[in-house]
Amino acid sequence: MSELRRDPIVGRWVIIAPERGLRPHFAKVEARKNSKIENCPFCEGNESKTPPEIIAYGAPGREPNTPGWDVRVIPNKFPALRVEADIERLGFGLLDKVSGTGAHEVVVETPRHDITLGELSEDNITLVLRAWKERIIDLDKDDRLRYALVFKNKGIEAGASLPHSHSQIIATPITPMVVKEELNASKEYYCEKERCIFCDYVYQELRDKKRVIYQDEHYVVLSAYAARFPYEVWILPKEHLADFQLVSDEKLYILAGLLKKLLGGYKEILGDPPYNLLLHNAPLRTPRPGYWLTVEEDYHWHFEILPRLTRVAGFEWGTGFYINPVTPEHACKVLKKVFK
């Protein structure tokens, strides 16, 4: 029998409906036989096809914008927002607008065209995480910016425009509504109970054990209680920490191992589906009066990984409810296998 579940953080409702018998739609995996494609701007040797790199990790003594890199961060050639634009905020009665000021960067996760993030070594995935961390630190220095979202779209159905493994960072001059809902919910919970809602959520899930895919000393991997999509997974640190950019190098390496196992499991069990990976992080907080003053106490960074096995259609857009045909408890049992 179907049931409605309420997300414990933001109060979003989802419908868990296994009796619908919906068979997840698995996207066709694009054949990638070559380690380098001549016309791919992200392949090693094609550095001239992209804007000049912002940072890169690679061989010692390597010249910028030349081969020999392992991870490369570049400005998006077709940015949603531009860092060069001056900030301007205007209002016309009920109508508001802000100039398109911000940053839009691409993290090219490997020089090879024929490999995915989950197929990289733990050392290389750690470099990707390090690039995310260092770029957030740098973007936080710009007092025009309010939030930096790190995200990865894998596959056409998840919004990827190029098959070469990459992720993106977009920094905005306002706090996005979805983020603000999570921040406000966390703050209200803390004001009432003087505890972090994410810490309480982790504690309750560890006691319940029904949706715990894996845990170690530092992290817990959960099948989300109110999962919007089949096999949606959250990775949360056990240590209360609002900012991903404060994670130590040692813990980045451990996190890289978890991501490798999870993404490898998706490929093995689910047929390499498209997915979105999102880093939910505290907002950028270059000192400004009254801006999320308690966020260090009430917020908790985490990853949300959303395989795109079902489609968002009219009901979801019209109601804000998602319909998930796979129970989170079943997803947990399936994904536990890849962590053994």
C-alpha positions, 0 to 999 in steps of 0.5 A: 500500500502506498504512503505519504512521507514527510521529509524531516528537514524541510517538511516536503512530502513524497508518495512512496508507491511500490504498488504502482509497479513502475519499472525504473527507466534506465538510460542507455549508456553512451559508448565511450571507447576512446580515452581521448576525443578530438573535438571534446573540450575537456579531453587532455590535449584540447586545453585551448578549446576552453577558457584559461584554467582557474586551478589544476592539479597535476604533474610538478612543473606543468605549465598552465593550460597544457597537458599533464593534469589530473583535475582542472577547473575552468570558467564555464564557456557559456555561463549562467552568471558572470563574475565580471558583472557589477552587482545591481539590485532593483525593485519595481513594486512587487517585481525584483531583479538582480544583475546576473553577477556570480560565478559559473565554473566547470570541474573537469574530473579526469583527462580521460574521456572513457572513465566516470567519477566512480571509476576513478581511483580514491586518490583522484576522487579526493582531488575532485573533492579538494577542487570543490573545497578550494573553489568554495573557499576562494568564492567566499572571499567575494562579498557580492556572493551569497551561495556556492552550489557544487553539483554534478549532472551525469547523463542527458536525463540528468541535464549533462550536455557533455559526456566527459566526466565533470561537475560544476560550481555556480555561485549566486548573489542571492540565497536560493529558495531551496537552500533557504528553506533548509536553512530556515528549518534548521534554524527554527529547530535549533531555536526550539531544541538547541540541537542540530536537526541533521544530527538528530536525524542521523542519531535516529536513523542509526538507532532505527537501522532500517535505512542505514546503508553504511557507516564508519567512524566519520560518515553515515550513508543513508537511504533517504527516509522521504526519498524523491527518487528511487535509490536516493542516497544521503551522505552525512558526516557524523561530526557536526560541521556546517561547512564542507570547506572545513573538512580535513584532507584525511576525511576527504579521502575517506569520503572519496572511498564512499563515493566510489563504492556508491557510484560503482554500486549504481553502475553495477546494480542499476545499469549506470543510471543518470544521476544528480549529485548535490552538495548541500553546504552552508551559505557564503558568509563574508561578514555582513550584519545579520546574515545567518548568524547561527548557521555554524550551530544549526546547519550540517553539510551533506551530499544528496545523490539522486539517480534519475530512474523516474521522470518528474512530470505534471503531478510533481510540478503541480503539487510539489509531491514526488512519486517514488515507486521504490521504498527506501527500505528496499533501496537500502537492502539493495545498496548495502551489498556494494559496501560489504 
